[in-house]
């Protein structure tokens, strides 16, 4: 299974804004039951797609949360070429996340999806 790497504010620019590809950022908190319940869903989606997935601990990276208007957990931000292309707030299904990823993939950078 593909690992979702945890990043912090100092790594955000390199890992997300300058990635040059579609990046899904999960803002979570280890104390949040909703974040904990959502983790297996996100791991399943990460394993099924070629998109890059990272996570940010909202409790330790409050400036990033403020900058991107994250006030509920979990929050997914979808970045394409360093710009927010979509947002999902709260728990959701793997199907909804995959559908969002497919809608954001351009023909030139179509994501490879498995049947997982």
N, C-alpha and C positions, 0 to 999 in steps of 0.2 A: 504494500500500500504506500502511496506517495505521502511523504511527510509534509505537513503544513508548517513552514518555518516561522518562528516568532521573531519579529523585528521590533526595533524601538525608533524613537524620533530621529536619532542620528543616522540610522540606516534607511529611513523612509525614502529619501530622495533617490538614492542609488537603486534600491530594491523595487520601488514602485514607480516614481515619476520618470526615471531614466531607463526603465526596463525595455522600452521599445516594443512591448507586446501587451496583450490583455492580462491584467493582474486583478485578482479578487482579494480584497483586504477585509478580514474579519476582525472587527472591533469587539472584544469580549472582556469579561472579567472572571477570574477563577472562582469568585464567591457567588457569581450569578447562576442560579439554577437553570435559567433559560439558556445561557451560554453553554453550560455543561450538557444539557439535553440536546443542543444543536450540534455539538462537536461531531458525533458519528455521522450525521447527515452530510456535513461539510466534508469530512474525510472521504465519504463515499463518492461525492461529486468530484473532489480533487483527483481521486484515482481514476475516474472515468473520462477525464478530459486533459488536454495538453495545456490548458491555461495555467498560469502561475498563481498559486495561492499562498498568502502570508497571513499572519495574525498579529494583532497589536493588543497588548494588555492595556485596556482603557484606564485602569487604576494607576498605572505607572507612566502613562503617556497622555496626560490631561491636555497638554498644549495641542497635540494632534487632534484630539477629540473636539476641542474648541474650534480649531481651524476648519475642520470639516463638518461641524455641526452635528456631531454624534452625541445624542443625549439619551438614547435607549440602547439596551444591549439584548441580544447581539445586533450589530449593524454590519451589513455587507456593502462595501463600496467597490464598484467595478470601474477600474481605470483602463482607458485605452490611450496609448501614447501620452501618458502623464496627465490626462484630463479625466475627471469623473464622467463616466458615460451612463451610469445607472446606480441605483441605491435600493436595497431591500432592508427594511427595519423589522426586527423580530424574527422569530423562528418561521421557517418555511419548508416546503418539501424539496427533495432533491430534483424532482421534475421541474419545479418552478425555477430553480437555480440554473439547471441545464437549459431550459427554454430561454432564460435571460442571456446566458452565454451565447447560445446560437443566434439570438437576435442581434447581438453586438459584434459577431464575427463577420468581417467583410469577406467578399469572395477571395481576395488575395491572401487573407490570413485565416481561412476557415479552420476552425478547431477540429481536431480529430476526436471523435467520440467513440467510445467502446459500447458494447451492449451490456455493460455492468449495471 
